[in-house]
Amino acid sequence: MSRRRSWMGLFAAAVAIATALGVSHSRAATVEFRDLKVEVVGTGRPVLMIPGLNSAASTWTETCAALQPQVQCHIVQLPGFAGAPAVQTDAFLDGMRDRLLAYLDDRQLQQPVVMGHSLGGALALKMAAEKPGRIERLVIVDSLPFFAGLRGMSPEAAKGAAAAMRQQMLNSTNEQWEAGARQGSMGMSRNPANNERVAGWSLASDRATSAQAMSELWGEDLRPLLPKITTPTLVLGAWAAYEPMGSTMDSTRKIFEGQYAGLAGVKVAMSQRGFHFLMWDDPEWLVGEVKGFLASAR
């Protein structure tokens, strides 16, 4: 396989962590905090909502609306993604983890719920491991603690592959970059119009930020952090997009359960037919799972 095709395959797999739907909240107030923009909607129980790689904050718009009026959504736009201004950093995930934890303190959000999609799920895990007891509940949507494990890599091999991926992304031509973004958007949702949005948001993202964040996501193994997490956690998984390649719900569930084995008390639930953006493809199921999980905490 050529280096270009190899990179395109990695890009397609990783942009599976990508981008979002553009719907605005007329009731939202926007807060700016240390390079983050956060839409605050509602007045109930605080729920921090983190989108994935290259994604717009509006990934969570419809989910937030469906959870009203019980929750106050804090919907995050990460810098460098979907047209948001970028920041220079050599440690994107850890930098965003620290900013998000500082945001919780700045807003005096006591025992919030944190929901993360894909890369946002990795950030949620990092937050909970960094400050045990600070977060009341975690909801992780289609995210794993060790993405490179899907390709059978060891943690050591993943670091090398991630560094090479980053360099290839930075060195790619504009044509290669656009082709990778469009290829990666295919199969993110059952709705082709949503996949077009995914591609558009990816192309609007800052390339250096995307390359840095993607390489960290694929190069870091978060499984050793899981025993530090004391927060009850719900993991919602997708499998149906990989059915043509032989995946089944049971086989994919075993992957999720295996990777999260170090997290005590974790609950894994699988969508019947949703693709990666479960909040679009299986919204009633997702909202029902979240409501039931949050109700069980009180």
VOLO-160853 format. One record per residue (C-alpha): x, y, z. Coordinates in steps of 0.25 Angstrom, whole numbers, padded with zeros to 4 digits, always signed. Each point is the difference from the previous one (the first is absolute). Example, Ala and Ser with C-alpha at 12.3 -4.5 7.8 and 13.67 -1.06 7.14 Angstrom:
BEGIN
+0049-0018+0031;+0006+0014-0002;
//
This chain:
BEGIN
+0000+0000+0000;+0006+0014-0004;+0003+0010+0011;-0011+0009-0005;-0011-0011+0000;+0005-0004+0014;-0002+0014+0005;-0013+0001-0007;-0005-0012+0007;+0004+0005+0013;-0006+0014-0003;-0013-0007-0003;+0000-0008+0012;+0004+0012+0009;-0010+0010-0006;-0010-0010+0004;+0002+0009+0013;-0005+0012-0008;-0010+0011-0001;-0013+0006+0001;-0014+0006-0003;-0002+0015+0000;-0012+0004+0007;-0001+0012+0010;-0006+0002+0013;-0008+0012+0001;+0000-0001+0015;+0015-0003+0002;+0009+0010+0006;+0015-0002-0004;+0011+0000+0010;+0015+0002-0005;+0010-0006+0009;+0015-0003-0003;-0002-0002-0015;-0013-0008+0002;-0014+0005-0004;-0011-0006+0008;-0015+0001-0003;-0008-0001+0013;-0014-0004-0002;-0010-0002+0012;+0000+0001+0015;+0000-0015+0005;+0010-0010+0003;+0014+0004-0006;+0004-0009-0012;+0013+0003-0007;-0001-0004-0015;+0013-0002-0007;+0000-0003-0015;+0011-0008-0008;+0011+0002-0009;-0002+0011-0010;-0015+0001+0005;-0008+0012+0003;-0007+0003+0013;-0013-0002-0007;+0002-0015+0000;-0007+0000+0013;-0011+0010-0004;-0012-0010-0001;+0004-0008+0011;+0001+0012+0009;-0014+0004-0004;-0006-0014+0002;+0006+0000+0015;-0007+0013+0003;-0005+0005+0010;+0007-0009+0010;+0015+0004-0004;+0008+0012-0002;+0009-0003-0013;+0014+0006-0001;+0003-0004-0014;+0015+0002-0003;+0006+0005-0013;+0015-0005+0000;+0010+0010-0006;+0005-0003-0014;-0012-0009-0004;-0011+0003-0010;+0005+0014-0003;+0003+0004+0015;+0013+0008+0002;+0011-0009+0003;+0010+0000+0011;+0015-0005+0000;+0002-0012+0009;+0009-0012+0000;-0010-0007+0009;-0014+0002-0005;-0007-0010+0008;+0006+0003+0013;-0001+0015-0002;-0015-0001-0003;-0002-0009+0012;+0006+0011+0009;-0008+0011-0007;-0013-0008+0002;+0003-0003+0015;+0003+0014+0002;-0013+0004-0007;-0008-0009+0010;+0007+0008+0012;-0002+0013-0007;-0015-0002-0002;-0001-0007+0014;-0006-0012-0006;-0001-0010+0011;+0000-0014-0003;-0004+0001-0015;-0003-0010-0010;+0011-0001-0011;-0004-0005-0014;+0010-0003-0011;-0001-0005-0014;+0012-0007-0006;+0012+0010+0003;-0009+0006+0010;-0002-0013+0007;+0015-0001+0001;+0000+0014+0006;-0011-0004+0010;+0009-0012+0005;+0012+0008+0002;-0008+0010+0008;-0006-0010+0009;+0014-0007+0002;+0007+0013+0003;-0011+0005+0010;-0006-0012+0006;-0013+0003+0007;-0002+0014-0007;-0010-0006-0011;-0013-0007+0004;-0002-0008-0012;+0007-0003-0014;-0007-0003-0013;+0009-0004-0011;-0005-0001-0014;+0007-0009-0010;+0014+0002+0006;+0011-0010+0005;+0011+0002+0009;+0010-0006-0010;-0004+0003-0014;+0012-0007-0006;-0004-0013+0006;-0010-0001-0011;+0012-0002-0009;+0007-0010+0009;+0011+0009+0004;+0008+0000+0012;+0001+0013+0008;+0014+0002-0004;-0003-0003-0015;-0012+0010+0001;+0009+0011+0004;+0009-0002-0012;-0012-0001-0009;-0006+0013+0005;+0012+0008-0002;+0001-0005-0014;-0015+0003-0002;+0002+0014+0005;+0012+0003-0009;-0008-0006-0012;-0012+0009+0003;+0009+0012+0001;+0007-0003-0013;-0012-0004-0009;-0004+0009-0011;-0013+0008+0001;-0006-0010-0010;+0004-0012+0009;-0005+0007+0012;-0014+0003-0006;-0001-0015-0006;+0003-0005+0014;-0010+0008+0007;-0011-0004-0010;+0004-0015+0001;+0000+0001+0015;-0014+0006+0000;-0006-0011-0007;-0008-0009+0010;+0000+0009+0011;-0015+0001+0000;-0011-0008-0008;-0004+0013-0005;+0008+0005-0012;-0003+0015+0003;+0007-0002+0014;+0012-0006-0007;+0001+0012-0008;+0000+0009+0012;+0011-0009+0006;+0009+0002-0012;-0003+0015+0000;+0003+0002+0015;+0013-0008-0002;+0004+0008-0012;-0002+0013+0009;+0009-0005+0011;+0014+0004+0002;+0009-0010-0006;+0011+0001+0011;-0010-0002+0011;-0007-0012-0007;+0014-0006-0002;+0004+0002+0014;-0013-0005+0006;-0001-0012-0009;+0014-0004+0003;-0002+0001+0015;-0013-0007-0001;+0006-0012-0007;+0013+0000+0007;-0005+0000+0014;-0005-0012+0008;-0009+0005+0011;-0003-0014+0006;+0010+0002+0011;-0008+0012+0005;-0013-0008+0001;+0002-0005+0014;+0002+0014+0005;-0015+0004-0004;-0010-0001+0011;-0011+0006-0009;-0012-0009-0004;+0001-0001-0015;-0009-0003-0011;+0006-0004-0014;-0009+0000-0012;+0006-0007-0012;-0002-0001-0015;+0002-0012-0009;-0009+0000-0012;+0009+0008-0009;+0010-0011+0000;-0010-0011-0003;+0004-0002-0014;+0014-0003+0005;-0005-0011+0009;-0002+0007+0013;-0012-0004+0009;-0006+0007+0012;+0005-0011+0009;+0014+0000-0006;+0001+0015+0001;-0006+0000+0014;+0011-0009+0004;+0011+0010-0005;-0007+0011+0008;-0001-0009+0013;+0015-0004-0002;+0005+0014-0001;-0008+0005+0012;+0003-0012+0008;+0008+0008+0010;-0011+0010+0003;-0008-0005+0012;-0015-0001-0002;+0000+0005-0014;-0013-0002-0008;+0001-0003-0015;-0012+0001-0009;+0000-0002-0015;-0009+0007-0010;-0008-0009-0009;+0003+0007-0013;+0006+0014+0002;+0014+0004-0006;+0011+0008+0007;-0009+0012+0002;-0010-0007+0009;-0007+0013+0004;-0004+0002-0015;-0003-0015-0004;-0006-0005+0013;-0004+0012+0008;-0012-0006+0008;+0008-0012+0004;+0012+0009+0004;-0009+0010+0008;-0007-0011+0007;+0013-0007+0004;+0005+0014+0005;-0013+0003+0008;+0000-0013+0006;+0014+0000+0004;-0001+0014+0006;-0012-0003+0008;+0006-0012+0006;+0010+0009+0007;-0010+0007+0008;
//
